[in-house]
Amino acid sequence: AHDMDDGIRSGLITLEALRALPLFARFHDAVLREHPQLHGRRLLCEVIRRLLSAQVFDLIDHTRRQIALHGIASEEQVRLAPPLVGFSAQMAQQAGEVKRWLFAHLYRHPQVTAKMDEAQAIVRDLFAAYLREPQRLPAAYASQADLPRAIADYIAGMTDRFAQMKFNEISG
């Protein structure tokens, strides 16, 4: 749901395009019926709030039904039972549609993949630079016995902005 919001704010997808998803359209139409004056961000936020709530309540209800169906009364029974926590079949199918749509229209959008390629190159170059010149690392990382693991941990803890800044420092 938050990816939908991010996609719209970034301009990579539109509210109208999301209406092709039955799960989204259901809540979008319900919000507009109750609050016809809503539009833009307020409309989107309310649709997403309801969509998330529906998914949470579905997860809780379905999980309760599974626990009752399998007569779960102890931790040991939970361990021996099939998966108990999940969406109902209908919500799982609808959530799957949303996921597939987001992959096709947002996650694999040319602008997103270009940024991902750029980020991967930065991480790769930072790793190589720190491996060549461990003195560039903070002392707590540079002194570790497993230097590649320490470098990976250091880079993993970076924000995007910090990684970009360090990359710019190293690459000039």
Secondary structure, 3 states (H helix, E strand, C coil): CHHHHHHHHHCCCCHHHHCCCHHHHHHHHHHHHHCCCCCHHHHHHHHHHHHHHHHHHHHHHHHHHHHHHCCCCCHHHHHHCCCCCCCCHHHHHHHHHHHHHHHHHHHCCHHHHHHHHHHHHHHHHHHHHHHHCHHHCCHHHHCCCCHHHHHHHHHHCCCHHHHHHHHHHHHC
